[in-house]
Amino acid sequence: MSRVAVKKRILRVKDTARMRKIDSLAAEEPLEIRLDGTPLTVTMRTPGDDFDLAAGFLVSEGAVGSAEEISTIRYCAGATVEGQNTYNVLDVRLAPGVTAPEPRNFYTTSSCGVCGKASLEAVRTVARWSAGDDPVELAQPVVAGLPDRLRAAQRVFDRTGGLHAAGLFTAGGEPLCVREDVGRHNAVDKLLGWALRAGRLPLRGTVLMVSGRASFELVQKAVMGGVPVLAAVSAPSSLAVELAEEQGLTLIGFLRGSSMNVYTGEQRLVEKRPDSERPGKQGPGEQRPGEERLGEERLGPTGVTSGAGNGSAGARSPG
């Protein structure tokens, strides 16, 4: 059985009709992330792409910025008292000389990854790259088409209707990677981890498209990954707009059809598509063949990676 979705027998009621049916639910399980054997944090997530999630979390925390700074990522055997592997505990080994972030000492819910931070100053992690220095330009029609392209790649959402999605696109609108999760912040961390392990950071010339609202933390994650543009189908928060403006990030909200609100960085939005991003031209974030994953995993010359499945993260299902 897939760990991404769980089957449940339910009662379906519509008007005066009642019927029994099998419904698919988005899976939600805890994931404990350890550094060199020491617990760092626990997050509630949709199983799958766990290695990317752990790596992306470290990118968001400012602990790592390249694949070389992580030695290995592995599942911990014997995660239960019976000695069985639940695939819900990961251990990350940092490369020599890399400073580990402070343990969170709390769990992260699927709805909020910032909750529990002592202060805003603690969240404003110093980024390795400047989003404001990225000269990328985006054509309005390209931006308007991103929600549909993101939705088309949400494979698990079609089965459950209960997952957030985050996608990375070139400035020409071509999808690079899409991830789904019960937590919007987890979906973005999975993207950042994918990018780190594929040697793509910083993500210059790309657009991060999210299926929900644009929170402060999502803006922070975009900045930490070197993403110059964040677009969302719903509203941003006031603090998200403040941080985006401070960091030179283009922030777009209420992106629905041809309508959108541009809150910051409007200079990047142009009416026509730049020649360098027309079909047939190589985008700034297109896949490079022969890229290698961390540890014992290898990343071959695949195309777009999508979904919350276990395969692209090297995660194994217990059955």
Disulfide bonds with the S-S distance in Angstrom:
Cys112-Cys115 2.23
